[in-house]
C-alpha cells in the first residue's frame, strides 16, 4: 500500500523508542488534520457500501442465517491473525456443542460469544472501558483486568527484535482508555468511520490486556459501527481483509507510532471496509439464491418434508443435529430424523458420524462460504 502522505511530510516521533514503554502515547484526537480530501472521498464511498450491506442484509427474511454464519468466519480469521488456527469445518461442527472441540476452536468460538455479549452490552449501557474488559474476559475464558505487568513488549516473530513496548502502569493505562472512551463519545465533528480507524490504532497502542488485545479491538470496531447505526447486524467480516494484508496492517500501525502517519492508516481501514462490504454483499446474494433454490427443490421433490422452518434451520448452521430440529419444534424426534434422512437422499445434506451422534452437513453452504462454489438443483419436472 502506498502512503498517501509524502515522506517529506512525515517526521520521526522523538518521544518513542521501541524498547521503552510508550507512556508518552499522545491523547486523542490526533494533532493533525485527519479529514483530508482523499480521506473524506474514501469515507463517502465506505459509507455508501455500508448502506448497501445494511440493505442487502434486510433482504434475507431470517436474519439468524447471517448472524450465525458471518460471525463464525470472522471469529476464525480474527483468531488466525493471532496465530490461533482452527478450520471452518471445525468451527461449524462444534458451533452448538463445543465440549469436544480442540483448544483453538473453543477460543475462536468464545470470540463469537464475546461479540454477541458485546452487542447486548452496548444496548444496555454506553460503550466503555468495562465493555472492552468484558469482551476480552470472554475471549480468553478467564477473569482478567487491566494489565499490571511491566515486561510486555511486541517483537518481530522472525527476528525476535522488539518493535513496540506499550505503556505500563495500570493508572496510566486506565487514563489512556478513558481518553479513548471520551474520544468515541464526543468529537462528533469527525466522521464515525474515521473515529473508528483512529480508535483501533489507539487501543492497539495502549495494549491494555496481557493477551487478546487484537481480537478485542476488532470486536470493538464492530460494536462501534453498530452503536453508530452504520451496521444493523454484526456482519462486517473485516478480519478477512486484515489477513490478506497482514504485513500492511502491522506496518501501518507502526507507521503512526514512528511517524504519526495517520492518513495512510485511515485510508487502509476505509479501503478494508469497502472491500469487505463488497465481499459480504456478494455472499449474502449467493446465500439467498442457494436458500431459494433449496427451498424450491425440496418443496417439489419432497413436499411432505418441506417447511420454511426446516430450510431455515439447515442454513443457520451448516451442521445440524436431530435435536436441533426437535428443539426448534419443527418435528418430534423420529419425524425429524426422517426429515434429515430424506434431505440426505435428495443430496441436500450429507450424514456425518460423530461418535454415537449423527450430524447432518450442509456441504453446499460451506462450499459457498469458503470457496464460492455454487450449486443449481435440477428439479424433476
N, C-alpha and C positions, 0 to 999 in steps of 0.2 A: 504494500500500500504506500502510495506516495504522500508525503506530508503536504498539507495544504498551507503550512507556514514555511516561509523561506528560511534556510539555515542561518542567514544573517540576522533574522529577527529573533532567533532563539538564543537565550542566554543560559549559561550553566548555573544551576542552583547552588550557590556557595554555602547554603545552610545545611546541605545534605551530604553525608558520607555513607557509603554502603554498609560499613561495619559498625556504624554508630546508631543508636536508637534515634529515630526521626521524631523527636519530641517537638521540633520546630515546624511540624506539618502545619501549613497555613490554614486558617479558618475559611469557611465558605461564606459568601460566594467568592469565586476566583477574582483576582485583582485585575485581570484583563477583560476586554470585551469579548465574550464568547459567542455573541449573536452576530457573526459576520454575515455578509450577503450570501456566501456559499453555504454556511450552516443553515440559515433560515430557508433557503431554497430546498435543501435536503430535508429539512424539518417538515416543510409543507408536504413534500412527497411521502414522507413516512406517515404523516397524519392521514393522508388520503388512503394509503394502504391499510392502516389500522382500521379505518372506517369500512373499507371493503371487506376486511377479515371479519369484523363485527357483523356486517350484513350477511356474509356467507354462513357464519355460524348459526344465524337465526333461521336459515332455510332447512336445517335438519330438525324435524319436529321433536325428536327426543334428544335433548342436549346431553343426556347421560352418556351417549355414544362418544361424543368428543371429550367430555370431562374425564372419562375413563381411559381413553386411548392416548391422547396427546400428552398429558402429564407424565405418563409412564415412559414415553420416548424421551421427554425432557429429563426425567429422573435418571435414565440410563446414561445419556450423554453428559449431563452435568456432573454425574459421579465419575464418568470416564476422564473428564478433564483433570480430576484429582487422582487419576490412576486407580480408581476403584472400578474394576471392569467386570461386568456381567453381560449377558446376552439378552436380546429382545425376547427370545423364546423362554428363557428362564424367568424373566420378569413377568410375562403374561401367565406363565404356568402357575406361578406362586402368588399372583396378584390378590387372590381372595384368601388363600391359606398359606402363610409363609413359614410355618414352623419347621418344615423340612428343607427350606432353601439354604443355599450357602451364605457365608458372611457378606460377600459383596452384594448379592441380590437383596438380602434383608436391609442392607444400608441404603441401597437405591430405592427400595420400597418405602423406607422411612422418609426419604426425600419427598415422595408423593404425599405421604401423610402430613409432613410439615407444611407443604403447600396448601393442602386443604384446611388444616388448622389455622394457618395464617389468614386465609380468606375469611374464615369465621371470626377471627380476632379483629380484623380491621372493620368488620361490620358492627362490632360491639364497642370498640374504643379506637381513638386515633392512633395512627402509626407511631411507634415509639421505640426507644432502646429495648424495652421489655418485649416488644414484638420480635426483634432480632434474637434476643436471648431464647425465647420460647421456640423459635424456628430452629436454631442451632441445637438446642437440647433434644428436640425430636429427631433431627437428622442423626445425631450421634448416639441417641438412645441412653444418654446419661444426664444426670443433674449437674450442669456446669454453669459457671458465671463468667463475668468479665475476666480476661486474662490477667494474672498477677505475676506470672513467671517473668524473669528478666533476660533469659537466654534464647529468646525466639529470634530467628533470622531466616530469611529465604535465600536459598542458594541455587546455583545452576545445577540441574540434575545430572549433567555430563561431567563438568569440570569440578564441581563442588565449591566453586567460587561464590562467596557471599555477594548477592546483588541488591539486597534490601534488608534493613533492620527496622521493624515497626516501632512506634512509640512504646515506652514502658511506664509502668506505674498505673494502678487502677484508677486513681483520681484523674490523671492526665487523660487516660483513655475515655473515661466517662464524660469528661469535659468536651472532648472532641466529638463524641457521639451525640451529646446534647446540642452542639453546634450543627451537626449534620441533620438532626431532627428538626431544628428551627429552620434550617435552610429549606427543607422539604415542605414545611407547613406555611412558610411565608415566601417572600421574594417572588410574588406572582407575576412580576414583570418579565421573568424568564420562562420560556415555554417549558411545559412539563417533561417533554422528551429530552430536552437539553438538561434539565434538572436531574432527570434520572441518570443520564450519562455521567454527569459530574458526581452525583451521589455514589454511583457504583465505584468509581475510582476512589473516592474518599473512604468508603467503607473498607475497600481492599487495603488501602494505605494504613488505616487505623489498625486493622487486623485484630479485632477485639477478643477473639477466642483462640484457644490453643490449637484447635482444629475445626474444620468445617466452615471456614470463612468464605471461601469461594462459592460453595453451594448455597450458603445462607444469603450471600449478596445477590445471587441470581434469582432466588425466590423473592427477595425484597424488590427486585426490578418488577416482577410480575405483579406483586401486591400493590406497588405504587401505581402501575398503569391501571389496575382495576379500581383503586381508590380514586383516581382521576377520571374514571368513567371512559377511559380510552379503550378498555377491554371489558367485555361482559362475562367472559369465561377465561380460565387460565390456560390459554392455548397458544401463546406466543412462544414457540419452541426455539428460543434464541441459542441454546447450548449447541445445537447442530451447527450453526454458523460459527460459533467460537471454536469448536473442534476443527472445523475446516480451515480456520485462520488462526490457529493457536499461537503460532510464532508472532503474528501481528498483535494479537491480544496482549501478550506479555510485554512485547517491545513497546507498544504504545502506552500501556500503563506506566512503564518505567520512564517513558519519554516525558510524562507530566512531572514525575519526581525530579528528573535530571534537568529538564529544560522548560518546565511549565508549558509544554506543548499540548494545551487543552484542545485546540481546534482539530488536530489530526485524530485525537481520541474520540471526540464528539462525532466527527464525520464517520468514523469507523462504526460506532454504535448505531447511528442513524441508517447507515447502509445495511447493517445487520438486521435492523427492524424491517426495512423494505424487502430485503431478500427473504427473510423468514416469513413475512406475511404472504408473499407470493407463493412460497412453497406450501404453506398451510392451506391457503385458499385452494390450491391445486389438489391437495389431499382431501379436503372437505368435499370438493366436487366429485372426486373419484369414489369416496365412501358413499355419497348419495346415490351415485349411479349403481354401484355394486349392491347397495341396500335395495334399491328399486328392482333391479334385475333378479335378485334373490327372492324377493317378495313375490314378484310375478311368476317366477319359475315354480316355487313351492305351491303357490295358490292353484296353478294349473295341474301340476303333476301329483300333488298330494293335498287336495282340498280339505280332507278330514284332519290333517295335521296342522294346516296353516292357521296362524293367528298373527296379528300385528305384534302382539306382545312377545311371541316366540322369536320372530325375526329380529326384533329389537334386542332381545336377550343375547343372541349369538353375535351381535355387533358390539355390545357393551364390553365384552371381554372375549378375546379370541379363543380362550379355553373356557369351556362351560361344563358344569357338573350337573348330574341329575338333580342333586339337592338344590341347585340354583333355580332350576325351573320350578321345583316344588315351592321354594321359599318365595318366589315371585307370584305364587298362586295361579300359575298358568295351567298346571295339571297336577294330579296326585302322582305318587312315585312311579307306579307301574306304567301309567299312561305317559308320564314324562320320559321314562326310559324308552318306550316305544316311539315317541316323537323323535327323540335324538337318533335312535337307530334308523328311522326312516330317512332322516336328513343325511346320515352316512350313506345309505343305499342310493340316495339321489346324487351323491358326490358333492354335497354342500359342506359336510363336515367329515372329519377323519376321527376314528376311535383310537385313543392312545391309552395303553395300560400304564398305570402309575401305582405300583404295589397292588393293594387289594381294591383300589378305586379305579373307576372308569372315568377318563377325561375325554371330552369331545373337542377337537381342534378345528377352528375355522382358518385353515391354512391360506385360503384365498385372501382373507382380510390381512393376515400378517404379510403376505407377499406384496400386497398393495401398499402397506405402510412402509415396509423396509426397502423394497426394490421397485416399487411402482409397477408390478406385474398386474395386468388386467385379465379378467375372465368374462366371457359372454356366455350365459347359459342358453342352450338350444332347447326351446320348448317344443314338445311333441304335438304340434297342431295337425 
